[in-house]
Amino acid sequence: MIYPNNFPLNREDFKPEKTVYDLLKRLSDKYDIFYSKKFISNSSTGERPEYEIDFIIIDPKKAMLCLE
């Protein structure tokens, strides 16, 4: 399954990401795929407070891959 099910309309200008999204969508019955996930840092060391990973690809029995 790929999340979200459709590429977000507000990101249509992100053509390289859309291309990868469309390719990964073909694999989505075998893997869990998450697009554009944001993470918040609670660090006080001056790091950026928010991070985004373009794609998280999970094979539930083997591994997780973060693709930027």
Secondary structure, 3 states (H helix, E strand, C coil): CEECCCCCHHHCCCHHHHHHHHHHHCCCCCCEEEEEEEEECCCCCCCCCEEEEEEEEEECCCEEEEEC
